[in-house]
């Protein structure tokens, strides 16, 4: 007996809910832990602000009081860069320059993760190539782009 289209959709939705129901609990856990993380962040920021405030007092109030908390912005930016690109500043080059290329055209089949990893290792790793997504690569030098297109297998 063949099921109707509407019945098939209901069955698929029920199976999907059974398979992925544990993701609903994940959001609830993050809501509970979010306040703890926020409190720790505020403690760290206020400690940093206190240290800057004491240093400012010893430098005869060089900074106005309202600028002192903003001195943490470069530190937070540096931590964000370390989280995204890694600790080595030589790997931060995709922020400033590079040549983007599309590795998949409209009529080409989808490139698999293994092929992209192979290209990544063959072209010199994070020092020379940055994987934006699975369709786009960003090369540090144009010479590497030419080498990629010439010796693409």
C-alpha positions in Angstrom: 0.0 0.0 0.0 1.4 3.3 -1.0 1.3 6.2 1.5 0.0 9.6 0.4 2.3 12.5 0.2 0.9 14.2 3.3 1.2 11.0 5.3 4.9 10.6 4.2 5.7 14.1 5.3 4.2 13.5 8.8 6.2 10.3 9.2 9.4 12.0 8.1 8.8 14.9 10.6 8.2 12.5 13.4 11.5 10.6 12.6 13.3 13.9 12.4 12.0 15.0 15.8 13.0 11.7 17.3 16.6 11.9 15.8 17.3 15.5 16.7 15.3 16.1 19.8 18.4 16.4 22.0 19.3 19.7 20.4 16.4 21.4 22.2 18.1 20.6 25.5 21.3 22.3 24.4 19.7 25.7 24.1 18.3 25.4 27.7 21.7 24.5 29.1 23.3 27.5 27.4 20.7 29.8 28.9 21.6 28.6 32.4 25.4 28.9 31.8 25.2 32.3 30.1 24.8 34.2 33.3 27.8 32.6 34.9 30.0 33.4 31.8 28.7 37.0 31.9 29.5 37.4 35.6 33.1 36.1 35.0 33.5 38.4 32.1 32.3 41.4 34.1 34.7 40.4 37.0 37.6 40.2 34.6 36.7 43.6 32.9 36.3 45.3 36.3 39.6 44.0 37.5 41.3 45.2 34.3 39.6 48.6 34.7 40.8 48.8 38.3 44.4 48.1 37.3 44.2 50.7 34.6 42.6 53.2 37.1 45.4 52.7 39.6 48.1 53.1 36.8 46.2 56.3 35.7 46.3 57.7 39.3 50.1 57.2 39.3 50.4 59.0 36.0 48.6 62.1 37.4 45.2 61.3 35.8 46.4 61.4 32.2 43.2 59.7 30.9 39.7 60.9 31.6 37.7 58.4 33.7 35.3 57.5 30.8 38.2 56.4 28.6 39.6 53.9 31.1 37.1 51.1 30.4 37.6 51.5 26.6 41.3 50.5 27.0 40.1 46.9 27.0 38.9 47.1 23.4 42.3 46.3 21.8 42.8 43.4 24.2 39.4 42.0 23.4 40.1 42.4 19.7 43.4 40.6 20.1 41.7 37.7 21.9 39.1 37.5 19.1 41.9 37.4 16.4 43.7 34.7 18.4 40.5 32.7 18.6 39.7 33.0 14.9 43.1 32.7 13.2 45.4 31.2 15.9 48.1 32.5 18.1 50.7 32.9 15.3 50.3 36.5 13.9 51.7 35.3 10.6 48.4 33.4 10.1 46.4 36.7 10.3 47.2 37.7 6.7 43.7 36.9 5.4 42.4 40.0 7.3 44.5 42.4 5.2 45.3 40.9 1.8 45.0 37.9 -0.4 43.5 36.7 -3.7 40.1 35.0 -3.5 39.3 32.3 -6.0 36.2 30.1 -6.6 37.2 26.5 -6.8 33.7 25.2 -7.8 31.9 26.4 -10.8 28.1 26.1 -11.3 28.3 22.9 -13.4 31.0 21.2 -11.3 30.2 18.6 -8.7 30.7 19.5 -5.1 34.3 19.3 -3.8 34.6 17.0 -0.8 36.3 18.0 2.5 39.2 15.6 1.8 40.0 17.3 -1.5 40.1 20.7 0.2 42.3 19.3 2.9 44.7 17.9 0.3 44.9 21.3 -1.5 45.4 23.0 1.9 48.4 20.8 2.7 49.8 20.8 -0.8 49.8 24.6 -1.1 51.6 25.2 2.1 49.0 25.2 4.9 47.8 28.2 6.8 50.8 30.3 5.9 49.8 30.4 2.2 46.1 29.4 1.8 43.0 30.2 3.8 39.7 28.2 3.4 36.9 30.7 3.5 34.3 28.1 2.7 34.2 24.9 0.6 33.7 27.0 -2.6 36.2 29.7 -2.0 39.9 29.8 -1.2 42.1 32.8 -0.4 45.8 32.7 -1.4 48.4 35.0 0.1 50.4 35.4 -3.2 49.2 35.4 -6.8 52.0 33.0 -7.6 50.2 30.4 -5.4 47.0 31.0 -7.3 48.7 30.4 -10.6 50.4 27.3 -9.2 47.0 26.0 -7.9 45.3 26.4 -11.3 48.2 25.0 -13.3 48.8 21.9 -11.2 45.2 21.2 -10.2 44.5 17.5 -10.4 
